[in-house]
Amino acid sequence: MLRIKRVPTVVSNYQKEEAEEGAARQGGGCGRNCLMNCCLPGAKLPLYRFKRLNEVANEKVGLSRENKEPPVPFLESLLLGEWEGRMQRGLFRYDVTACETKVIPGEYGFIAQLNEGRHLKKRPTEFRVDKVLQPFDETKFNFTKVGQEEILFQFEPGDEVQFLPSALIDTENSPSVVAINVSPIEYGHVLLIPQILNCLPQSIDHDSLLLALYMAAEARSPYFRLGYNSLGAFATINHLHFQAYYLAVPFPIEKAPSKKITTTKGGVQISELLKYPVRGLVFEGGNTLKDLSNVVADSCICLQETNIPYNVLISDSGKRIFLFPQCYAEKQALGEVSAELLDTQVNPAVWEISGHMVLKQKKDYEEASEENAWRLLAEVSLSEERFQEVKALIFEAISSSIEEIDSVNPSVLEKPDVTHQALEDVDTLNKGSQRTMVSV
Amino acid sequence: MEPQLGLIEQSFHVRYSDGVREALDELGDSFLITDPSISGHPIVFASSAFLKIFGYSKDQVIGKNGRMFQGPKTNRRSVLEIREAIRQEKAIQISLLNYRKDGTPFWMLFHMCPVFAKEDGRVVHFLGVQVPILRKSRVVRNPSKLCEDGTGFLGCCRREVTSDSVMEVGRGLALDYLLNSDDRELEIDQPCEASELEKRKAATAISNILSVLAHYSESEVTGRLVCGKACCLSGMGLGASINISFGRIKQSFVLTDPHLHDMPIVYASDAFLKLTGYARHEVLGRNCRFLSGLDTVSATQFEIAECIRNERPCTVHILNYRKDKTSFWNFLHISPVRNATGKVAYFVGVQISSSCNSQGKQGLSPAMEHLSVVGAVKVAVRSLSIGASTS
């Protein structure tokens, strides 16, 4: 069993450290308005219904939209308005807009933020890092324990777009909700929690990924991105959730070139990232949103079942999805990460890998450079050989979706002649490949 | 829709003297001109060659955003690069897959360039030229080699790649190729590199168009000069990208700068101008107190001043006056806005007039409308100031 110690991010004001979880609240009113049976009946929240698309080719959100630049779309107004309201009510642990941030000079434009308050006053806790799928644990903190004031609105599919400022929470058909992250990385940082009352563990399935894509598409801004961290890839809470926030600059990963591998039957183009410190796959296109969502979900499920931690970035209003398997936590547990990198206390989750670094110390912020960022992220990446193995696993898992024509470039599936700057680490490769053969 | 068309007409009218449209069309190139200061960053001019290549009529294009020509197979990363160039007010030349009205895709070389006003260095328009890329074969790396071989050519192989003198013929063939060829399907998926000739053609077109624009802006009628390079630093004005971001916000709001003397307005939304009856140049640079009048309660004004001093948000009901001296109750919310340095850079003031009923449509309560504008402004100001320190 591999473990690391790190300071967990506090995403809710109700998230207590394990030691503080005194007597469990077994039934009986908890005295506050949480989402468990004690407080839920009769509770109301705003409800936003997005239009569920008919899964007909070409009826993607993008094409059915009118051709003018839409005004701030309603979802964005709702999300930002509710978020600002919570800010003015003092629900966040700090004002993220008071944190200095800059684009690091360089080719990619990594974004660095100096945030000394994010992990202040928190003791490190232990996290198990070698098990990507873990069963939901009721005794631990989960999102049904948050106060209703932290939930901004319900987010549900419907036949038409609809907004209800106050709607009863349907306990029979658990709604999906959008909640604030009280330790935001950026303005508007929220959590998308699919079917919150069903207490799903942190693991991607087809429905939840599709919901996340719908949200990205509905927000209609290429600067509103969603991210996912699996367990073992720095997810803090084992209750299914995606994160999202607004940042109106391109992420370094979005600028990286990629090399096309193949196109699936559903029209999804799969490429391999090039010239980026972390190796990963890019999924774009698709005849329908569902086609795109299914291929990515299948790939994630493959990684989950082979116990490979990974992160997912949904960008470009749901039109481009990045998937990167990673091994940093494992390296950390094995003591293979240099002290210098550990010192920065950066846990490379989806945002960091995408190029948005939150730094806790002024020194690190002032010395932030593209080189340093690159070096850190290179540690996160699977080695070239390991990545090719994982890629083969994924392609096997999705093989039924791939077209049979020679659009699959066989040379790309083997070790391509790709130049990269990652450190070769043969030892990790060996250890890594041994471990993943153990099924969960 | 009407106010929008009015603004589009104005876009050219205030900058260039009459005859500019005809002169532009005489150039014969395919290009679009867009205006970032109008909400939605719409197209304000489309050349006849453009309309012919893409198969649209003028009315179907004017007022729309350039993304209407993108489609499912348009490379998203290329779109990102263009968006970035607009944000940074830089020129860009990139191959792009566009779609004609009938849905057929084709590759073109897109060359975009900002048009700056000489007097203050602001971007007043973006100019985008399209040069269709003639597909010679899948591998376009050695065009001269292919030429000699004579193999792998499609319909337009007769065109001499290196001779300028047949550019005219080439263009005609290009149009023919695009309008008639059936071989395109197989190759759409392959990324396409433009030839040197095509790149030069684009650059020449840009230069010619800029000359025309510069020529027609020198006359006394408009008194404003335009040129192709940033001739001076943009002073108080906010950049094109902030204009585009703010342009998306439909509500009435202003941005004021507490670091300038007497905290003047540095941005005012179209809705604000409509609400108060003033023109933009009549409000920029002035402190908001000009909206108050005889019956405005001074205690309210004092409360506002206090909140600003303490960098706190505040919400008040204040009696304000329009340009025509009529009064209205302004449900006003003011909030500090920080930029990427983390310090307060502006204050945003959002106005909801109780007599104005258009804002209830979205379903958000007035208080929520206030906050949503504040949120959108905060995101824009923070994000768009992030790169400032590096330039």
Chai-1 contact restraints between the chains, C-beta under 6 A:
chainA,res_idxA,chainB,res_idxB,connection_type,confidence,min_distance_angstrom,max_distance_angstrom,comment,restraint_id
A,N67,B,K64,contact,1.0,0.0,6.0,A-B,restraint_1
A,N67,B,M68,contact,1.0,0.0,6.0,A-B,restraint_2
A,K68,B,G40,contact,1.0,0.0,6.0,A-B,restraint_3
A,K68,B,K64,contact,1.0,0.0,6.0,A-B,restraint_4
A,K68,B,N65,contact,1.0,0.0,6.0,A-B,restraint_5
A,E69,B,G40,contact,1.0,0.0,6.0,A-B,restraint_6
A,E69,B,H41,contact,1.0,0.0,6.0,A-B,restraint_7
A,E69,B,N65,contact,1.0,0.0,6.0,A-B,restraint_8
A,P71,B,R248,contact,1.0,0.0,6.0,A-B,restraint_9
A,P71,B,K250,contact,1.0,0.0,6.0,A-B,restraint_10
A,V72,B,R248,contact,1.0,0.0,6.0,A-B,restraint_11
A,V72,B,I249,contact,1.0,0.0,6.0,A-B,restraint_12
A,V72,B,A376,contact,1.0,0.0,6.0,A-B,restraint_13
A,F74,B,Q362,contact,1.0,0.0,6.0,A-B,restraint_14
A,S77,B,S372,contact,1.0,0.0,6.0,A-B,restraint_15
A,L80,B,S372,contact,1.0,0.0,6.0,A-B,restraint_16
A,L80,B,G375,contact,1.0,0.0,6.0,A-B,restraint_17
A,L80,B,A376,contact,1.0,0.0,6.0,A-B,restraint_18
A,G81,B,M368,contact,1.0,0.0,6.0,A-B,restraint_19
A,G81,B,L371,contact,1.0,0.0,6.0,A-B,restraint_20
A,G81,B,S372,contact,1.0,0.0,6.0,A-B,restraint_21
A,G81,B,G375,contact,1.0,0.0,6.0,A-B,restraint_22
A,W83,B,G375,contact,1.0,0.0,6.0,A-B,restraint_23
A,E84,B,L371,contact,1.0,0.0,6.0,A-B,restraint_24
A,E84,B,V374,contact,1.0,0.0,6.0,A-B,restraint_25
A,E84,B,G375,contact,1.0,0.0,6.0,A-B,restraint_26
A,G85,B,L371,contact,1.0,0.0,6.0,A-B,restraint_27
A,Q88,B,P313,contact,1.0,0.0,6.0,A-B,restraint_28
A,T97,B,R338,contact,1.0,0.0,6.0,A-B,restraint_29
A,T97,B,R382,contact,1.0,0.0,6.0,A-B,restraint_30
A,A98,B,G342,contact,1.0,0.0,6.0,A-B,restraint_31
A,C99,B,G342,contact,1.0,0.0,6.0,A-B,restraint_32
A,E100,B,T341,contact,1.0,0.0,6.0,A-B,restraint_33
A,E100,B,G342,contact,1.0,0.0,6.0,A-B,restraint_34
A,T101,B,A340,contact,1.0,0.0,6.0,A-B,restraint_35
A,T101,B,I386,contact,1.0,0.0,6.0,A-B,restraint_36
A,K102,B,S389,contact,1.0,0.0,6.0,A-B,restraint_37
A,V103,B,I386,contact,1.0,0.0,6.0,A-B,restraint_38
A,V103,B,G387,contact,1.0,0.0,6.0,A-B,restraint_39
A,V103,B,T390,contact,1.0,0.0,6.0,A-B,restraint_40
A,P105,B,T390,contact,1.0,0.0,6.0,A-B,restraint_41
A,F163,B,G363,contact,1.0,0.0,6.0,A-B,restraint_42
A,Y187,B,K378,contact,1.0,0.0,6.0,A-B,restraint_43
A,Y187,B,V379,contact,1.0,0.0,6.0,A-B,restraint_44
A,Y246,B,V379,contact,1.0,0.0,6.0,A-B,restraint_45
A,L247,B,S383,contact,1.0,0.0,6.0,A-B,restraint_46
A,A248,B,S383,contact,1.0,0.0,6.0,A-B,restraint_47
A,V249,B,S383,contact,1.0,0.0,6.0,A-B,restraint_48
A,V249,B,I386,contact,1.0,0.0,6.0,A-B,restraint_49
A,P250,B,L80,contact,1.0,0.0,6.0,A-B,restraint_50
A,P250,B,E84,contact,1.0,0.0,6.0,A-B,restraint_51
A,E254,B,L80,contact,1.0,0.0,6.0,A-B,restraint_52
A,E284,B,R76,contact,1.0,0.0,6.0,A-B,restraint_53
A,D316,B,R76,contact,1.0,0.0,6.0,A-B,restraint_54
A,K319,B,R76,contact,1.0,0.0,6.0,A-B,restraint_55
A,R320,B,R76,contact,1.0,0.0,6.0,A-B,restraint_56
